Amino acid sequence: MNSQREQEILLRRAEALARPDDLVEERRQLSVVEFRLAHEIYAFELVRVKKVVPVSSLVALPGAPAFVAGITHFSGQILSVVDLRCFFDLPVSKADHHHKLVVLRVAEMQMAVLAEEVLGVRDLDEESLQENLPTLTGVRARYLKGVSPDQTIVLDVHKMFGDDRLIVNQGG
Protein backbone atom coordinates (compact mmCIF):
# COMPACT_ATOMS: atom_id res chain seq x y z
CA MET A 1 0.00 0.00 0.00
CA ASN A 2 2.80 2.30 0.82
CA SER A 3 4.42 1.76 -2.59
CA GLN A 4 1.07 2.41 -4.33
CA ARG A 5 0.79 5.73 -2.50
CA GLU A 6 4.36 6.60 -3.53
CA GLN A 7 3.54 5.71 -7.14
CA GLU A 8 0.50 8.01 -7.09
CA ILE A 9 2.57 10.87 -5.66
CA LEU A 10 5.29 10.35 -8.27
CA LEU A 11 2.71 10.20 -11.05
CA ARG A 12 1.13 13.51 -9.94
CA ARG A 13 4.58 15.12 -9.74
CA ALA A 14 5.46 13.87 -13.22
CA GLU A 15 2.19 15.21 -14.64
CA ALA A 16 2.76 18.58 -12.96
CA LEU A 17 6.29 18.80 -14.33
CA ALA A 18 5.13 17.81 -17.82
CA ARG A 19 2.55 20.63 -18.01
CA PRO A 20 3.74 23.77 -19.77
CA ASP A 21 4.59 26.57 -17.41
CA ASP A 22 2.22 29.46 -18.05
CA LEU A 23 4.92 31.89 -17.00
CA VAL A 24 7.37 30.68 -19.64
CA GLU A 25 6.67 32.49 -22.88
CA GLU A 26 7.64 30.67 -26.05
CA ARG A 27 9.64 32.89 -28.36
CA ARG A 28 9.80 32.23 -32.07
CA GLN A 29 13.40 32.09 -33.16
CA LEU A 30 14.37 33.23 -36.64
CA SER A 31 17.55 31.63 -37.98
CA VAL A 32 19.40 34.05 -40.24
CA VAL A 33 22.60 34.28 -42.28
CA GLU A 34 24.35 37.55 -41.47
CA PHE A 35 26.61 39.41 -43.88
CA ARG A 36 28.43 42.72 -44.06
CA LEU A 37 27.58 45.27 -46.71
CA ALA A 38 28.73 48.90 -46.79
CA HIS A 39 29.69 48.89 -43.07
CA GLU A 40 26.27 47.57 -42.02
CA ILE A 41 25.12 44.10 -41.00
CA TYR A 42 22.32 42.55 -43.05
CA ALA A 43 20.66 39.15 -42.83
CA PHE A 44 18.46 36.79 -44.79
CA GLU A 45 16.33 34.03 -43.30
CA LEU A 46 18.36 30.82 -43.35
CA VAL A 47 15.51 28.90 -45.03
CA ARG A 48 15.84 31.23 -48.06
CA VAL A 49 19.63 30.82 -48.40
CA LYS A 50 20.56 27.94 -50.65
CA LYS A 51 24.32 28.33 -50.31
CA VAL A 52 27.15 30.75 -49.68
CA VAL A 53 29.99 30.46 -52.18
CA PRO A 54 33.13 32.41 -53.06
CA VAL A 55 32.84 34.82 -55.97
CA SER A 56 34.50 33.12 -58.90
CA SER A 57 33.62 34.07 -62.44
CA LEU A 58 31.27 37.00 -62.70
CA VAL A 59 30.33 38.05 -66.23
CA ALA A 60 29.11 41.63 -66.68
CA LEU A 61 25.92 42.22 -68.64
CA PRO A 62 26.16 45.27 -70.92
CA GLY A 63 23.07 47.45 -70.70
CA ALA A 64 21.90 45.93 -67.41
CA PRO A 65 20.93 48.22 -64.51
CA ALA A 66 23.83 49.29 -62.28
CA PHE A 67 22.68 47.03 -59.44
CA VAL A 68 23.06 43.91 -61.63
CA ALA A 69 26.70 42.99 -61.04
CA GLY A 70 26.49 40.29 -63.71
CA ILE A 71 25.76 36.61 -64.06
CA THR A 72 27.53 33.53 -62.78
CA HIS A 73 27.35 29.77 -63.21
CA PHE A 74 26.11 27.87 -60.15
CA SER A 75 25.13 24.18 -59.96
CA GLY A 76 24.33 23.92 -63.65
CA GLN A 77 22.34 27.16 -63.76
CA ILE A 78 23.04 30.74 -64.76
CA LEU A 79 22.22 33.11 -61.88
CA SER A 80 21.85 36.85 -61.93
CA VAL A 81 24.02 38.53 -59.30
CA VAL A 82 22.75 41.66 -57.57
CA ASP A 83 24.88 44.24 -55.80
CA LEU A 84 22.57 45.40 -53.01
CA ARG A 85 24.77 48.44 -52.35
CA CYS A 86 23.74 49.86 -55.73
CA PHE A 87 20.16 48.64 -55.38
CA PHE A 88 19.81 50.27 -51.95
CA ASP A 89 21.76 53.43 -52.89
CA LEU A 90 24.47 52.66 -50.34
CA PRO A 91 27.96 54.09 -50.65
CA VAL A 92 30.17 52.10 -53.01
CA SER A 93 33.92 52.38 -52.63
CA LYS A 94 36.40 51.06 -55.17
CA ALA A 95 38.31 49.60 -52.23
CA ASP A 96 35.35 47.38 -51.29
CA HIS A 97 35.80 43.79 -52.34
CA HIS A 98 33.09 41.19 -52.57
CA HIS A 99 34.28 37.84 -51.43
CA LYS A 100 31.06 35.84 -51.22
CA LEU A 101 27.85 35.19 -53.10
CA VAL A 102 24.73 34.48 -51.06
CA VAL A 103 22.52 32.30 -53.26
CA LEU A 104 18.85 32.86 -52.45
CA ARG A 105 15.82 30.82 -53.43
CA VAL A 106 12.06 31.15 -53.29
CA ALA A 107 10.15 28.25 -54.84
CA GLU A 108 11.84 27.62 -58.21
CA MET A 109 13.46 31.07 -58.49
CA GLN A 110 17.07 31.75 -57.54
CA MET A 111 19.44 34.69 -57.59
CA ALA A 112 22.64 35.66 -55.83
CA VAL A 113 23.66 38.78 -53.96
CA LEU A 114 27.17 40.02 -53.33
CA ALA A 115 28.47 40.19 -49.76
CA GLU A 116 31.69 41.73 -48.52
CA GLU A 117 31.86 39.20 -45.71
CA VAL A 118 29.53 36.48 -44.43
CA LEU A 119 29.51 36.55 -40.64
CA GLY A 120 27.64 33.32 -39.98
CA VAL A 121 24.32 31.95 -38.83
CA ARG A 122 22.51 32.98 -35.67
CA ASP A 123 19.06 32.94 -34.14
CA LEU A 124 17.11 36.14 -33.54
CA ASP A 125 14.04 36.55 -31.37
CA GLU A 126 11.45 37.34 -34.05
CA GLU A 127 9.31 39.34 -31.60
CA SER A 128 12.21 41.69 -30.86
CA LEU A 129 12.53 42.79 -34.50
CA GLN A 130 11.45 46.37 -35.13
CA GLU A 131 9.37 46.52 -38.27
CA ASN A 132 10.29 50.04 -39.21
CA LEU A 133 13.13 52.35 -38.43
CA PRO A 134 13.33 56.06 -39.26
CA THR A 135 16.91 55.67 -40.52
CA LEU A 136 15.85 53.04 -43.08
CA THR A 137 14.05 54.80 -45.88
CA GLY A 138 13.32 54.28 -49.54
CA VAL A 139 14.06 50.98 -51.15
CA ARG A 140 15.65 49.44 -48.03
CA ALA A 141 12.46 50.01 -46.03
CA ARG A 142 10.44 48.33 -48.78
CA TYR A 143 12.33 45.03 -48.35
CA LEU A 144 12.64 45.16 -44.58
CA LYS A 145 11.51 42.23 -42.47
CA GLY A 146 12.81 43.87 -39.30
CA VAL A 147 15.79 45.24 -37.41
CA SER A 148 17.23 43.41 -34.42
CA PRO A 149 18.09 45.21 -31.17
CA ASP A 150 21.77 45.11 -32.19
CA GLN A 151 20.89 46.78 -35.54
CA THR A 152 21.09 43.74 -37.85
CA ILE A 153 18.88 44.57 -40.84
CA VAL A 154 16.83 41.50 -41.76
CA LEU A 155 15.66 41.59 -45.38
CA ASP A 156 12.50 39.94 -46.69
CA VAL A 157 13.50 37.67 -49.59
CA HIS A 158 9.86 37.20 -50.68
CA LYS A 159 9.47 40.95 -51.18
CA MET A 160 12.76 41.12 -53.09
CA PHE A 161 11.76 38.29 -55.41
CA GLY A 162 8.47 40.05 -56.01
CA ASP A 163 10.22 43.12 -57.46
CA ASP A 164 10.16 43.00 -61.26
CA ARG A 165 13.44 44.96 -61.41
CA LEU A 166 15.29 42.05 -59.80
CA ILE A 167 13.81 39.18 -61.82
CA VAL A 168 14.90 38.45 -65.35
CA ASN A 169 12.00 37.31 -67.52
CA GLN A 170 13.05 33.95 -68.88
CA GLY A 171 9.78 33.30 -70.70
CA GLY A 172 10.48 35.81 -73.47
N, C-alpha and C positions, 0 to 999 in steps of 0.2 A: 504494500500500500504506500509505503514511504517512497519507493522508487516511481510509482505512478504519479504521485503528487509532484515529485521533482521533474518528471517528464512534462507534466502540464505547465509547470512554471517555465521550464526551458522553452517549450513551444510558444508560450505567450511572449517571452522575451525575443525569440527569433522573429515572430510576426511583427512585433513592435519595431525591431531594428530593420526589418525589410521594408517597412512603409516609408515612402518618401517624406523627407522632412519639409514641412511647409515653409520653414524659414530659409531653406536653401533654395536660391533662385537659379534656375538653369539658364545659363548664358549660351547663346548661339555663337560658336566660334567660326570665323571666316579664315580659311587658310589662303595665304597670298604669297606671290612671288614678288619680292621687292627689287627695284633697280634704281640706279642713279641716272638722272637726266638733267642737265643744266643746273647743277648744284642743288637739286631737289630730289626727294625720295618719292618714287611712284610705285604702284603695285597693281597687279592683276590678280583676280581670283585664280587659285591654283587649278581648279577644274577647267579653266579656259586656256591654260598654257599647255601646249602639246610638248614642247621641248625648248631648251635653251642651248644654242649652239654658237661656236665662234663664227665671226664674220669671215667668210672665205671669199668666194668670187661674187662680186656685186656688179651687175651690168646696168649702166645708166640707160634710161629711156628718154631719148630726145623728144622734146615737146610735152613731157609729162609735167604735172604741177611740181612746184619746188619741194613739197613735202614727200613726194615719191622719190626715195633714194635710189630706186632701181628694182631689179628683179634678181632672184637667186634660185638655184636648183636645190631642192630639199626633198629627200625620200621619193624620188621619181616624179616630183611635181615642180612646176615653176611657180614661185611665190612672189607677190609684190611685197616690197620692203618700204615701210613708212618711217620717216624721220619725224617723230612727234615734236621735236623742238621746233621745226618749221611749221608743222600743223597747228601747234599751240601758240605760235608767235613768241617762243622763248628765245633768249639770246643764243646765238650760234657763234662759237669761236673757232678759228682755224686750228687752234691747238687742241680742241676736243677730239678725242678718238673714240670711235665705237668699236668695242671689242666683242660684243655679243649680239645675237639675234634672239628675240623672244618670239617663238612661233605660237600664234594664237589660233584657236579654232572655235567655231560655233556651228553646230550641225555639220554640214559638208563643206563649209567655207573655211579657208585658212588664209592668213597673212602673217607677216613678220614685222616687228618693230625693232628699231635700233636701240641699244642700251649702252651707255658708257661703261657701266659695271653692274653686274647682277649680284645683289647682296645676300640672297638666300630666300628661304621659305620661313614664314612664321604665322602664328595664329593671332588674329585680332578679335576683340570682343565686338561683334557686329552692332550691338546696342550703343557702344561708345562712339561710333562713327558720326561725325557731324555731316549733315546732308548738304549744307551750303556754308560757304565761307566768303566773307566780303572781299578777301584778297584774291579769290579765284573767280575770274570774270570771263566773259566771252566763251570761246570754244572749249576751254578747259572745264568750265562750269557745266556745259552741256553734256559732257561725258563723265561727270563725277558720280561715283557711287557713294563716296564719303571720305572724310578726312579723320584719321586717327588722332588721339590726344597728343601723340608725339609728332604730328604733322605729316605722316605718310599719306599721300594722295592716292586713294584707291579709285581706279578707273573702271567704268562699266563697259565691258567688252561687247555686250549685246547692243548698246547704244552706238558704239563705234562701228560695228558691222552693219548697222542700219543706215549709216551715212553713205549716200550714193557717191560722194567724192572719194571715199576710200575703197570702194569695190569696183573692180574692173569687170565690165559686162562681157562675159565669155560667150554669150548666146548669139551675139552679132546683131 
